[in-house]
Amino acid sequence: MQEGGVWTILIVGGEPKAHTSITKCLEDSYRLFKTPSGLEGLALLERESIDLVLCDQNTTDMTGVEFFQQTRISYPEAIRVLVTGNTGHDDMVRYINDAAVYQLVAKPWQPEHLLLLIKRALESRELARRHRYLSRELKFADEVLRRQNNNMTSLLTDIYEFDKLVFSSASMVEICNLARKAAVTDLPVLIQGETGTGKELMARAVHFFGRRKNHPFLAQNCGALSPELLQSELFGHKRGAFTGAISDRLGLFPAADGGTVFLDEISEVSPSFQVALLRFFQEGEVKPVGTHESQHCNVRIIAASNRPLKEMVAKGEFRRDLYYRLRGFELEIPPLRERAEDIPVLAEHAAKKYATSINRRIAGISPEVMQRLQAHTFPGNVRELENEVRRMVALASDGEFLSRKHMSPEFARLFPVTPEDQRQPDFLKGKSTLKEKVESLEVHMVTQCLLRNKWNHSRAARELGISRVGLANKIKRYKLDQREA
């Protein structure tokens, strides 16, 4: 479906006169692509997002059945409707079996019949999509309940797991203990943290450890839609409310009645939508676009932001009253660089998960790999770590240890951080003179700056406030390039 809720239909084959008739019949309600050729139709399917294909049995280069035989595997989501003049029983059975068509349309067709058939077909497709989505959510919830019944996650233990979150740091233990307390209430939860720290996983854990766990958990990225589309997506709309609204749409709030709606990137919503969301907090009601009738929804809101809302409120970029409504409980997930003790646990967990997904046995992660991982600052946080581990697992052979040769160049060039390095910086360890301590401090600062900037000398020099020549001299003096190697 295209932006604005307009379905896209591809018309393949048939005579030019039939194309004109079909276009007049459908152009007011749908986005259309037309071609007399089956090969061109296949190319359009590859380039465009097509919801329904209306194909004549006669195209310029193949039959309609042959066309659908090629598309049923590659584009299974597209509904297949075959237009044919031959509607004998044996032919109909063969067409249905060979091409897996949704419906046959006999010639001569009637506009009213064609419109109704396409409308019902697209409605069925949308219902099937929602059914698959809800089925995945129910399967996820059943897994959580099974683990709870086995007393595997009833309390935080030395394994340090909170649903799908894995950690070992004291800061994450504290946050997850607070999240468990928040889960058993109906208060809104505001989760803040950098991109890739696991805000949606935290939101799911709060939902599935709460009293609403048997009801839907629906998520929406607020930064991906315009204010009008966001309001339609969350509150719903009535048929005819705007161009392309060809049927009523149930919003996420009514669909999640009794459950939880997760609003990611809440900091990106417009001032007008902030007002609409504040009204929902106050009244517990939503008003679908295109109607004056309000609908009551019993929904818990969990919001997330990668920008500090408190600072946005101070700058006048976010409503203060909405901010206080959202932060019934406030959870701040620290970036991975501030909890380096979580890196080994997360790396082992990711390696096991991805190895299992591709049916590969990994013997473990070598110490040199773990030390280099801990030397990285991870601007992409847990997501960046998982991507690196996934790449290493893909490169490793069955039964092999993950070693430095499997790491991407960015990580392989890092020099290891030893346990002694993690305890305290060099300039505080065993140096007797002021000169030695100052030199150790300089080595530490230059090294960390180079790591943060991925050994880009220009950026590192700017950050340190020295020239590139000055930085090059320090690298040469302290032999930092040899440590890099």
C-alpha positions in Angstrom: 0.0 0.0 0.0 1.3 3.4 -0.9 1.7 6.4 1.4 -1.8 7.8 2.2 -3.5 4.4 2.2 -3.9 4.0 -1.7 -3.7 0.4 -3.0 -1.6 -0.3 -6.1 -2.9 -2.4 -9.0 -1.0 -3.8 -11.9 -2.9 -4.5 -15.1 -1.2 -7.0 -17.5 -2.3 -8.0 -21.0 -5.7 -7.6 -22.7 -6.7 -5.4 -25.6 -6.2 -1.6 -25.5 -10.0 -1.1 -25.4 -10.2 -3.3 -22.3 -7.4 -1.3 -20.7 -9.3 1.9 -21.2 -12.5 0.4 -19.7 -10.6 -1.0 -16.6 -8.8 2.3 -16.1 -12.0 4.3 -16.1 -13.4 1.8 -13.6 -10.5 1.8 -11.2 -8.5 5.1 -11.5 -10.6 7.0 -8.9 -9.9 4.6 -6.1 -6.5 3.0 -6.9 -3.0 3.7 -8.2 -2.6 1.9 -11.5 0.2 0.5 -13.6 -0.6 -1.0 -17.1 1.4 -3.0 -19.6 0.4 -5.4 -22.5 3.5 -7.5 -21.9 4.1 -10.2 -19.3 7.8 -9.5 -19.2 7.2 -5.8 -18.6 4.7 -6.8 -15.9 7.5 -8.8 -14.2 9.8 -5.8 -14.3 7.1 -3.6 -12.8 6.6 -6.1 -10.0 10.3 -5.9 -9.2 10.4 -2.1 -9.2 7.0 -1.2 -7.5 5.1 -2.4 -4.5 2.1 -4.0 -6.1 -1.0 -5.1 -4.0 -3.0 -6.8 -6.7 -2.3 -8.0 -10.3 -5.2 -8.1 -12.8 -3.9 -10.2 -15.7 -5.7 -11.1 -18.9 -5.2 -14.7 -20.2 -3.9 -13.1 -23.4 -0.7 -11.0 -23.2 1.7 -10.1 -26.0 4.4 -12.7 -25.0 2.8 -15.3 -22.6 -0.5 -16.5 -21.2 -1.9 -15.2 -18.0 -1.4 -18.6 -16.3 2.3 -18.6 -17.3 2.7 -15.1 -16.0 1.2 -16.0 -12.6 3.2 -19.2 -12.4 6.3 -17.0 -12.5 5.0 -14.6 -9.9 3.3 -16.8 -7.3 6.7 -17.7 -5.8 8.6 -14.4 -6.2 5.7 -12.1 -5.2 3.4 -14.2 -3.0 1.9 -11.1 -1.3 0.4 -9.8 -4.5 -3.2 -10.9 -5.1 -3.7 -12.7 -8.5 -6.9 -12.1 -10.5 -7.2 -13.7 -14.0 -9.4 -12.3 -16.7 -10.4 -15.0 -19.2 -13.0 -15.7 -21.9 -12.8 -19.4 -21.4 -14.6 -20.4 -18.2 -15.2 -24.1 -18.7 -15.0 -26.2 -15.5 -11.9 -28.1 -16.5 -10.1 -24.9 -17.5 -11.1 -23.1 -14.3 -9.7 -26.0 -12.2 -6.5 -26.0 -14.2 -6.1 -22.2 -13.9 -6.6 -22.3 -10.1 -4.2 -25.1 -9.6 -1.5 -24.0 -12.0 -1.5 -20.2 -11.2 -3.0 -20.2 -7.7 -5.3 -17.3 -8.7 -7.5 -15.7 -6.1 -10.4 -15.3 -8.5 -11.4 -15.7 -12.1 -13.2 -12.9 -14.0 -15.2 -14.0 -17.0 -15.5 -11.9 -20.1 -17.5 -9.8 -20.6 -17.1 -8.4 -17.1 -19.2 -5.8 -15.4 -17.6 -2.7 -13.7 -19.6 -3.1 -10.5 -18.7 -6.7 -10.2 -15.0 -6.0 -10.8 -14.9 -3.1 -8.3 -16.5 -5.2 -5.6 -14.2 -8.2 -6.3 -11.1 -6.1 -6.0 -12.3 -4.3 -2.9 -13.1 -7.6 -1.1 -9.8 -9.1 -2.3 -7.7 -6.2 -0.8 -9.7 -6.3 2.4 -9.0 -10.0 2.8 -5.3 -9.3 2.2 -5.3 -6.6 4.9 -7.0 -8.9 7.3 -4.5 -11.7 6.6 -1.6 -9.3 7.2 -3.1 -8.2 10.6 -3.7 -11.9 11.5 -0.1 -12.7 10.8 1.1 -9.7 12.9 -1.1 -10.6 15.8 -0.2 -14.3 15.6 3.5 -13.3 15.9 2.7 -11.2 19.0 0.7 -14.0 20.6 3.5 -16.5 19.9 6.0 -14.0 21.6 3.6 -13.6 24.6 3.2 -17.4 24.9 6.9 -17.9 25.0 7.2 -15.3 27.8 4.4 -17.0 29.8 6.0 -20.4 29.3 9.3 -19.2 30.7 7.5 -17.5 33.6 5.7 -20.7 34.4 9.0 -22.5 34.5 10.2 -20.0 37.0 13.1 -19.1 34.7 12.5 -15.3 34.8 10.4 -14.8 38.0 13.4 -13.0 39.6 16.6 -11.5 38.4 19.4 -14.0 39.0 23.1 -14.1 38.4 22.2 -14.7 34.7 20.8 -11.2 34.5 18.1 -11.5 32.0 14.9 -9.4 31.8 12.9 -11.0 29.0 15.0 -10.5 25.9 17.5 -8.1 27.6 20.8 -9.6 28.6 23.3 -7.8 30.9 25.6 -8.0 33.8 26.3 -4.4 34.8 25.0 -2.9 38.0 23.4 0.0 36.2 21.3 -2.3 34.0 20.3 -4.4 37.1 19.1 -1.3 38.7 17.1 -0.1 35.7 15.5 -3.5 35.1 14.5 -3.8 38.7 12.8 -0.5 38.3 11.2 -1.7 35.1 9.8 -4.8 36.8 8.1 -2.5 39.4 6.8 -0.3 36.6 5.4 -3.4 34.7 2.9 -4.3 37.4 1.3 -0.8 37.3 -0.7 0.9 34.6 1.3 4.1 34.6 2.9 5.3 31.4 6.6 4.6 30.9 9.1 6.8 29.2 12.3 5.0 28.0 15.2 7.2 27.0 18.6 6.2 25.6 20.7 6.4 22.5 19.8 4.6 19.3 20.6 0.9 19.5 20.5 0.5 23.3 17.4 -1.7 23.3 14.5 0.6 24.1 11.9 -1.5 22.3 13.1 -4.7 24.0 12.7 -2.9 27.3 9.1 -1.8 26.3 8.2 -5.4 25.4 9.6 -6.6 28.7 7.5 -4.1 30.6 4.4 -5.1 28.7 4.8 -8.9 29.0 5.7 -8.7 32.7 2.6 -6.6 33.4 -1.1 -7.2 33.9 -1.8 -6.5 30.2 0.4 -9.4 28.9 -2.6 -11.3 27.5 -3.5 -8.3 25.3 -1.9 -6.8 22.2 1.5 -5.0 22.2 1.5 -2.7 19.1 4.5 -0.5 18.1 4.7 2.6 16.0 7.7 4.7 14.9 6.5 8.3 15.2 9.4 9.7 13.3 8.6 7.8 10.1 5.2 9.4 9.4 3.7 12.9 8.7 1.4 14.2 11.5 -1.7 13.4 9.4 -0.7 9.8 8.6 0.4 9.3 12.2 -3.0 10.4 13.5 -4.7 8.1 11.0 -2.3 5.2 12.0 -2.9 5.6 15.7 -6.5 6.8 15.9 -7.9 5.3 12.7 -9.9 7.0 9.9 -13.3 6.9 8.2 -13.9 6.2 4.6 -13.5 9.3 2.5 -11.7 11.2 5.3 -8.9 12.0 2.8 -7.8 11.1 -0.7 -7.2 7.3 -0.9 -9.2 6.5 2.3 -11.4 4.0 0.5 -12.5 2.1 3.6 -12.6 2.5 7.4 -9.3 1.9 9.1 -9.0 0.7 12.7 -6.2 2.7 14.4 -3.5 1.1 16.7 -5.1 2.6 19.8 -8.5 0.9 19.3 -6.8 -2.3 18.0 -4.7 -2.5 21.2 -7.6 -1.9 23.5 -6.7 -3.5 26.8 -3.1 -3.8 25.8 -0.1 -1.5 25.2 1.0 0.9 22.4 4.7 1.6 22.1 5.5 5.0 20.6 9.1 5.1 19.4 10.8 8.4 18.6 8.1 10.4 20.5 10.4 13.4 20.4 9.7 13.7 16.6 6.0 14.2 16.8 4.5 17.6 15.7 3.0 20.1 18.2 -0.5 19.4 16.8 -0.1 15.7 17.5 1.3 16.4 21.0 -2.1 18.1 21.7 -4.0 15.1 20.4 -2.0 12.7 22.5 -2.4 14.9 25.6 -6.2 14.8 25.0 -6.0 11.0 25.0 -4.2 11.0 28.3 -6.9 13.3 29.8 -10.0 11.7 28.3 -9.0 8.2 27.4 -10.7 8.7 24.0 -9.6 8.9 20.4 -11.4 10.5 17.5 -10.8 8.8 14.1 -9.9 11.1 11.2 -13.1 12.1 9.4 -15.6 11.8 12.2 -16.7 13.7 15.2 -17.5 10.6 17.3 -15.1 9.7 20.1 -14.1 6.2 20.9 -12.9 5.1 24.4 -9.7 3.1 24.5 -8.1 1.4 27.5 -4.5 1.5 26.4 -1.2 1.8 28.3 1.4 4.0 26.5 5.1 3.3 26.6 7.1 6.0 24.8 10.8 6.1 23.8 13.1 8.8 22.7 16.8 9.0 21.7 16.8 12.7 22.5 16.5 14.0 26.1 12.9 15.3 26.4 13.7 17.3 29.5 16.1 19.4 27.4 13.6 19.7 24.6 11.0 21.0 27.1 13.4 23.6 28.4 14.0 24.8 24.8 10.2 24.9 24.1 10.4 22.0 21.6 8.2 19.6 23.5 5.1 20.3 25.6 5.8 20.3 29.4 2.4 18.9 30.3 2.8 16.0 27.9 6.3 15.3 29.1 5.0 14.9 32.7 2.1 12.7 31.5 4.5 10.4 29.7 7.0 10.0 32.6 4.9 8.0 35.0 8.1 5.9 35.2 11.2 7.1 33.6 13.9 4.6 32.5 17.2 5.8 31.2 19.2 3.1 29.4 22.9 3.9 29.5 25.0 3.6 26.3 27.1 0.5 25.9 30.4 2.5 26.3 29.3 3.3 29.9 28.7 -0.4 30.8 31.6 -2.2 29.1 31.1 -5.2 31.5 28.0 -6.0 29.5 30.0 -6.4 26.2 31.2 -10.0 26.9 27.7 -11.2 28.0 26.1 -9.6 25.0 28.7 -10.9 22.5 28.4 -14.5 23.8 24.6 -14.2 23.6 24.6 -12.8 20.1 27.1 -15.4 18.9 25.0 -18.2 20.2 21.8 -16.8 18.8 23.2 -16.2 15.3 25.1 -19.4 15.1 21.8 -21.3 16.0 19.9 -19.4 13.3 22.3 -20.6 10.5 22.8 -24.1 12.0 26.5 -23.5 12.8 28.4 -24.5 15.9 30.8 -21.9 17.4 33.4 -23.1 19.9 33.5 -19.7 21.6 35.0 -16.2 21.4 38.7 -15.8 21.8 40.1 -13.5 24.5 41.8 -11.2 21.9 38.4 -10.6 20.2 36.7 -9.8 23.5 39.5 -7.4 24.4 39.2 -5.6 21.1 35.4 -5.4 21.5 35.9 -3.8 24.9 38.3 -1.3 23.4 35.6 0.1 21.1 33.3 2.9 22.1 30.2 1.6 20.2 28.4 4.7 19.0 25.8 2.3 17.6 25.5 0.5 21.0 24.1 -3.0 21.3 22.9 -3.0 17.7 26.4 -2.3 16.4 27.9 -5.0 18.6 25.3 -7.6 17.4 26.0 -6.7 13.8 29.8 -7.2 14.3 29.2 -10.6 16.0 26.8 -11.7 13.3 29.4 -10.9 10.6 32.0 -12.9 12.6 29.7 -15.9 12.9 29.0 -15.8 9.2 32.7 -15.9 8.4 33.6 -18.6 10.9 33.8 -22.3 10.0 31.8 -24.9 11.9 33.3 -25.7 15.3 35.8 -22.7 15.1 36.6 -20.1 17.7 35.7 -16.5 16.7 39.2 -14.8 16.4 40.7 -11.6 15.2 40.7 -12.8 11.5 36.9 -12.8 11.6 36.6 -9.2 12.7 35.9 -6.3 10.4 38.9 -4.0 9.8 37.5 -1.3 12.1 37.6 -3.7 15.0 40.7 -5.7 14.1 42.9 -2.6 14.2 42.0 -1.8 17.8 44.6 -2.8 20.4 43.3 -4.9 23.3 42.2 -3.5 26.6 43.6 -5.7 29.4 41.9 -6.2 32.8 44.6 -3.9 34.3 43.8 -1.2 31.8 40.1 -1.4 32.7 40.8 -0.9 36.4 42.7 2.4 36.1 44.5 4.5 33.5 48.2 4.1 32.9 49.0 7.6 34.3 47.9 6.5 37.8 49.8 3.2 37.8 53.4 2.8 39.1 54.9 6.0 37.7 57.2 7.7 40.1 57.9 11.1 38.5 55.6 13.9 37.4 57.1 13.8 33.8 56.2 10.1 33.5 52.7 10.6 34.8 52.1 13.5 32.4 53.4 11.5 29.5 51.1 8.5 30.4 48.2 10.9 30.6 49.0 12.3 27.2 49.3 8.7 25.7 45.9 7.9 27.3 44.2 11.0 26.0 45.6 10.7 22.5 44.9 7.0 22.2 41.3 7.4 23.4 40.7 10.3 21.0 42.1 8.3 18.1 39.8 5.4 19.0 36.8 7.6 19.2 37.5 9.0 15.8 38.4 5.6 14.2 42.1 6.8 13.7 41.0 9.7 11.5 43.9 12.1 12.2 42.1 15.3 11.1 39.1 14.8 13.3 41.3 13.7 16.3 43.6 16.7 15.9 40.6 19.0 15.9 39.2 17.4 19.0 42.6 17.6 20.8 43.1 21.2 19.7 46.4 20.5 18.0 47.6 20.4 14.4 47.8 17.2 12.3 51.6 17.6 12.3 51.5 17.8 16.1 49.3 14.7 16.3 51.6 12.8 13.9 54.6 13.7 16.1 52.9 12.4 19.2 51.9 9.1 17.5 55.5 8.7 16.3 57.0 9.7 19.7 54.9 7.3 21.7 54.9 4.6 19.0 51.0 4.5 18.9 51.0 3.3 15.3 52.8 0.1 16.5 50.2 -0.5 19.2 47.5 -0.1 16.5 49.2 -2.9 14.5 
